[in-house]
């Protein structure tokens, strides 16, 4: 999955477009974007406090999340 696809998936889940979403949350586009960004920020903040055994893999995943954040901002 690309960063752009992940960004769209997160946004859609809040916006109520995602087909697996059991209920419509009822957020507008701006609110959906903010919630998706909050999710990514929380994961990034948490990740900085973990002692990584495989640093290269961890760095790669953190870079991916930052790309997801950039893609969310483009929505």
C-alpha positions in Angstrom: 0.0 0.0 0.0 1.4 3.4 -0.9 1.4 6.4 1.4 -1.3 8.0 -0.8 -3.6 5.0 -0.5 -3.1 4.8 3.3 -3.9 8.5 3.6 -7.1 8.1 1.6 -8.1 5.0 3.6 -7.7 6.9 6.9 -9.6 9.9 5.6 -12.4 7.7 4.2 -12.9 5.9 7.5 -13.6 9.2 9.2 -15.6 10.6 6.4 -17.8 7.6 6.3 -16.9 6.4 2.8 -15.1 3.2 3.8 -17.4 0.3 3.1 -16.3 -1.6 6.2 -17.3 1.3 8.4 -20.3 0.0 10.3 -21.8 3.5 10.9 -21.6 6.9 9.3 -19.6 9.2 11.7 -21.0 12.3 10.0 -17.9 14.4 9.8 -17.3 16.9 7.1 -14.1 16.8 4.9 -12.1 19.1 7.2 -13.0 17.2 10.3 -12.2 13.9 8.7 -8.8 15.3 7.6 -8.0 16.5 11.1 -8.9 13.2 12.7 -6.7 11.3 10.2 -3.8 13.6 10.9 -4.3 13.2 14.7 -4.1 9.4 14.2 -0.8 9.6 12.3 0.6 12.2 14.8 -0.2 9.9 17.7 1.5 6.9 16.1 4.6 9.0 15.3 4.8 10.4 18.8 4.4 6.9 20.3 7.0 5.5 18.0 9.8 7.8 19.1 9.7 6.3 22.6 10.1 2.7 21.5 13.5 1.1 21.6 13.7 -0.4 18.1 15.6 -3.7 17.6 15.5 -3.3 13.8 16.3 0.4 13.4 16.3 0.4 9.6 12.9 -1.1 9.5 11.6 1.3 12.1 13.0 4.3 10.2 11.4 3.0 7.0 8.0 2.7 8.7 8.3 6.2 10.3 9.1 7.7 6.9 6.0 6.0 5.5 3.8 7.5 8.2 5.3 10.9 7.4 4.4 10.4 3.7 0.9 9.4 4.8 0.6 12.6 6.7 1.7 14.6 3.6 -0.8 12.8 1.5 -3.6 13.5 4.0 -2.7 17.2 3.8 -3.2 17.0 0.0 -6.7 15.7 0.3 
